[in-house]
Amino acid sequence: MIRVALVDDQALFRAGIRMLVDSQPDLEVVGEASDGREGVEMVRASAPDVVLMDIRMPVMDGLAATAELLADAREGVPAPRIVMLTTFDLDEAAARAIRQGASGFLLKDADPEFLLAAIRTVHSGSAVIAASATRELFERFADAAPRPVPPAYGELTDREREIFALAARGLSNAEIAGREFLSEATVKTHISRILTKLGLRDRVQLVVFAFEHDLA
């Protein structure tokens, strides 16, 4: 069972998402909050697997709440996967949230089926949500000058660099496997090793890393 938490200041929106999530046999809502401060306390108490976090809220916004929860993770506390919710496509705040460790973002008017698939995808940690949109965010809002490539990138093998480049373009494991004539299991192993070597949490951060260092 995937445990989901909702943090949004609109009660009607939360009610709709709760009904949708609770209608699924493999998903359950374990907590709700109406602002970021309340959300942080709720997440710490309920330990959800995935948090749907609105960006703009009173008391504490979603960016600050996300930063606080991910800081908990750096201190050894298991961190949930956090998906930012926004009403604006190409939202600079969403870009900032992904930079600091959120696992993706969704528009609030996304189709119900897409939202459910996104929760499962983020929970699995195996794919990027809206990778092309994530790249658009960074192309629009990131600093113009690329950052120096960290030494850790030099530790990747030639094969890992090939797979890194394809993953950075948003290709799925199946698509990479087809292009590289590998099994999906082998691709998954390579992706895991790449993330470990680069100190990245998931494929969203891989896309961010590639763009910021001009490696995509």
Backbone torsions as a table, in degrees:
resi	resn	phi	psi	omega
1	MET	NA	129.7	178.1
2	ILE	-92.0	121.7	-177.6
3	ARG	-90.9	125.4	-173.9
4	VAL	-119.4	139.0	174.7
5	ALA	-120.0	146.2	-178.7
6	LEU	-117.5	128.3	176.4
7	VAL	-128.1	104.9	-176.1
8	ASP	-159.3	141.3	-176.1
9	ASP	-83.4	-1.9	179.6
10	GLN	-101.2	108.4	-175.8
11	ALA	-60.7	-38.9	-178.9
12	LEU	-65.9	-39.7	177.7
13	PHE	-63.8	-45.2	178.5
14	ARG	-59.8	-41.3	-179.0
15	ALA	-62.6	-40.9	179.3
16	GLY	-65.8	-42.9	179.4
17	ILE	-66.9	-40.1	178.8
18	ARG	-60.1	-46.0	-179.9
19	MET	-60.6	-42.2	-179.0
20	LEU	-65.2	-49.3	-177.5
21	VAL	-64.9	-45.7	-177.2
22	ASP	-69.2	-12.1	177.4
23	SER	-78.4	-8.6	-177.2
24	GLN	-97.2	137.2	-176.5
25	PRO	-68.2	-20.5	-176.9
26	ASP	-106.4	6.5	-178.2
27	LEU	-128.2	147.2	173.8
28	GLU	-149.5	141.0	175.9
29	VAL	-85.1	124.0	-177.0
30	VAL	-109.5	-2.0	178.9
31	GLY	-177.5	153.2	177.0
32	GLU	-135.7	153.0	174.9
33	ALA	-150.5	153.6	-175.5
34	SER	-105.9	-2.0	174.2
35	ASP	-153.5	168.6	-174.5
36	GLY	-63.1	-40.7	-179.1
37	ARG	-64.3	-46.8	177.4
38	GLU	-63.3	-34.9	180.0
39	GLY	-64.8	-42.8	178.9
40	VAL	-60.2	-46.1	-179.4
41	GLU	-65.1	-40.5	179.4
42	MET	-64.7	-43.5	-179.3
43	VAL	-65.0	-41.3	178.6
44	ARG	-62.5	-34.2	-177.5
45	ALA	-81.5	-34.9	-172.8
46	SER	-99.7	-14.8	177.4
47	ALA	49.8	59.7	178.2
48	PRO	-73.9	163.4	175.2
49	ASP	-83.4	-38.2	-177.0
50	VAL	-132.4	135.7	176.5
51	VAL	-116.4	127.7	171.0
52	LEU	-95.2	112.3	-168.7
53	MET	-117.8	115.5	174.7
54	ASP	-67.4	148.8	-179.7
55	ILE	-83.8	-46.6	-174.9
56	ARG	-101.9	110.4	-178.9
57	MET	-145.5	159.0	176.5
58	PRO	-75.4	170.5	177.3
59	VAL	67.5	-62.6	175.0
60	MET	-144.7	127.8	-178.3
61	ASP	-79.3	173.1	-175.8
62	GLY	-65.8	-29.7	178.3
63	LEU	-65.1	-47.5	180.0
64	ALA	-65.5	-40.2	179.9
65	ALA	-65.2	-41.9	178.4
66	THR	-62.7	-44.4	179.3
67	ALA	-59.7	-39.8	-178.8
68	GLU	-67.9	-40.9	-179.8
69	LEU	-68.4	-38.5	178.9
70	LEU	-72.9	-26.6	173.7
71	ALA	-66.1	-35.7	174.8
72	ASP	-57.4	-41.6	-177.4
73	ALA	-63.4	-37.1	179.8
74	ARG	-67.4	-18.9	178.4
75	GLU	-95.2	11.9	174.6
76	GLY	98.3	-1.2	178.7
77	VAL	-85.5	130.6	179.2
78	PRO	-55.8	131.3	-177.4
79	ALA	-102.8	139.7	174.4
80	PRO	-75.1	163.3	169.9
81	ARG	-78.6	131.7	-176.5
82	ILE	-115.2	125.4	177.4
83	VAL	-112.7	123.1	-178.9
84	MET	-81.7	140.6	177.3
85	LEU	-109.5	131.5	-179.3
86	THR	-143.7	152.6	177.1
87	THR	-93.1	-5.1	-175.1
88	PHE	-115.6	126.1	171.5
89	ASP	-70.7	150.3	-178.2
90	LEU	52.6	57.0	-177.1
91	ASP	-93.9	123.4	-178.8
92	GLU	-61.1	-36.5	179.3
93	ALA	-63.3	-36.7	177.0
94	ALA	-64.2	-38.7	177.2
95	ALA	-61.3	-44.2	179.2
96	ARG	-62.7	-40.5	-179.3
97	ALA	-63.6	-42.5	179.0
98	ILE	-65.3	-38.7	177.8
99	ARG	-58.4	-39.9	-174.9
100	GLN	-86.2	0.9	171.2
101	GLY	127.1	-2.1	176.3
102	ALA	-63.3	151.1	-174.5
103	SER	-88.7	3.0	177.7
104	GLY	154.8	-173.7	177.2
105	PHE	-147.1	153.8	179.1
106	LEU	-132.5	145.3	170.4
107	LEU	-78.5	144.1	-177.4
108	LYS	-65.4	-20.8	179.2
109	ASP	-96.9	19.7	177.9
110	ALA	-62.0	150.9	176.9
111	ASP	-60.8	143.3	179.5
112	PRO	-53.6	-41.4	-179.5
113	GLU	-63.4	-36.2	179.4
114	PHE	-68.8	-40.6	179.2
115	LEU	-61.9	-44.3	179.3
116	LEU	-63.7	-42.7	178.5
117	ALA	-64.3	-36.6	-180.0
118	ALA	-64.2	-41.5	178.4
119	ILE	-59.7	-46.8	-178.8
120	ARG	-66.7	-38.9	-178.8
121	THR	-65.6	-46.0	179.8
122	VAL	-64.7	-39.6	179.2
123	HIS	-61.7	-37.4	-179.1
124	SER	-73.0	-24.3	-179.8
125	GLY	70.3	13.6	-171.1
126	SER	-104.0	-1.5	-177.2
127	ALA	-151.6	162.4	178.5
128	VAL	-96.5	133.2	174.2
129	ILE	-81.9	126.7	175.9
130	ALA	48.3	55.7	-176.8
131	ALA	-58.2	-40.5	-178.9
132	SER	-64.4	-39.1	178.2
133	ALA	-67.4	-37.5	177.3
134	THR	-60.7	-42.9	178.4
135	ARG	-63.8	-39.9	177.9
136	GLU	-59.7	-41.4	178.8
137	LEU	-55.9	-47.4	-176.0
138	PHE	-74.8	-31.4	176.4
139	GLU	-65.8	-29.5	-177.8
140	ARG	-87.9	-35.9	-169.3
141	PHE	-114.4	-15.5	-177.0
142	ALA	-73.3	163.3	176.9
143	ASP	-61.1	148.1	-176.3
144	ALA	-66.9	-40.3	-175.8
145	ALA	-84.4	128.1	178.0
146	PRO	-67.4	151.8	177.5
147	ARG	-80.6	156.4	176.2
148	PRO	-59.7	142.6	-179.4
149	VAL	-72.8	125.4	-179.2
150	PRO	-64.6	150.7	178.4
151	PRO	-56.4	-29.2	-177.6
152	ALA	-59.5	-30.2	179.8
153	TYR	-63.4	-32.4	178.9
154	GLY	-67.7	-15.2	179.2
155	GLU	-82.2	-9.6	178.3
156	LEU	-72.8	142.0	174.6
157	THR	-73.7	167.8	178.9
158	ASP	-58.6	-42.7	179.8
159	ARG	-63.5	-41.8	179.6
160	GLU	-64.5	-35.0	178.1
161	ARG	-67.9	-37.8	177.1
162	GLU	-62.0	-45.5	-178.8
163	ILE	-70.5	-36.7	175.2
164	PHE	-56.0	-47.2	-177.0
165	ALA	-63.4	-39.7	179.6
166	LEU	-69.9	-41.9	177.9
167	ALA	-63.9	-36.2	-179.9
168	ALA	-66.1	-23.5	177.0
169	ARG	-86.0	0.2	175.5
170	GLY	92.5	10.3	179.9
171	LEU	-71.5	144.6	177.7
172	SER	-78.6	169.2	176.7
173	ASN	-57.7	-41.8	-179.4
174	ALA	-63.8	-41.1	179.7
175	GLU	-67.3	-40.3	177.4
176	ILE	-65.4	-42.4	179.4
177	ALA	-58.7	-42.1	179.5
178	GLY	-64.3	-39.9	-178.4
179	ARG	-73.2	-36.7	-174.5
180	GLU	-96.9	1.1	-178.9
181	PHE	57.0	47.6	179.3
182	LEU	-124.5	165.0	172.7
183	SER	-80.3	156.8	177.4
184	GLU	-61.9	-35.0	178.9
185	ALA	-62.8	-39.6	178.8
186	THR	-66.5	-41.4	178.0
187	VAL	-62.1	-43.8	179.8
188	LYS	-59.9	-40.3	177.8
189	THR	-63.6	-44.2	178.9
190	HIS	-61.8	-44.5	179.9
191	ILE	-59.7	-43.6	179.9
192	SER	-60.6	-43.3	179.3
193	ARG	-66.1	-38.7	178.6
194	ILE	-62.6	-47.3	179.8
195	LEU	-60.4	-41.1	-179.9
196	THR	-64.9	-46.8	-178.0
197	LYS	-63.4	-35.8	-176.9
198	LEU	-92.1	-3.1	179.5
199	GLY	68.0	34.9	-178.4
200	LEU	-104.0	152.0	-174.9
201	ARG	-87.2	-38.3	-175.8
202	ASP	-159.1	-175.0	-174.3
203	ARG	-74.2	-22.3	172.7
204	VAL	-62.1	-46.9	179.6
205	GLN	-66.5	-29.3	175.9
206	LEU	-63.5	-43.4	177.7
207	VAL	-61.5	-44.2	178.9
208	VAL	-60.4	-48.0	-179.6
209	PHE	-57.3	-46.5	-177.6
210	ALA	-63.4	-43.6	-178.5
211	PHE	-68.0	-45.9	-175.4
212	GLU	-65.4	-25.4	-179.2
213	HIS	-108.0	13.4	175.9
214	ASP	56.3	47.2	-177.8
215	LEU	-111.8	-1.1	-177.8
216	ALA	-93.7	NA	NA
